[in-house]
Amino acid sequence: MIVVYWLERESPEAPAQARHAEFAEDALGAALQFAEQLRGRRAQGEAISHVAIQSELPQAVGKAGVSDPGADYAHYKRRIDPATPLGRPSGNAPKD
């Protein structure tokens, strides 16, 4: 799902009201167009602020727990020397 969030006021003195509009996960173009319409309304003087787009796409959300790898996890982004084995000491390995 893609969601456009914004704040809107009835008048400059009124408290801001949080608003949102939901779009399907494959409707990014429509969400962007809607956000631009809100920004256009703001440019014309309407009391609209904090226009933001947030998405949580099922194919792009990682599995739970990936931010806490096990002590045996090791990863290099690249090997300077291909003869160097992959991985490195993890956890409480002493520093040189």
Summary of the structure (lengths in Angstrom):
residues: 96
radius of gyration: 23.1
end to end distance: 47.7
largest distance: 67.7
contacts: 176
relative contact order: 0.19
helix: 20%
strand: 23%
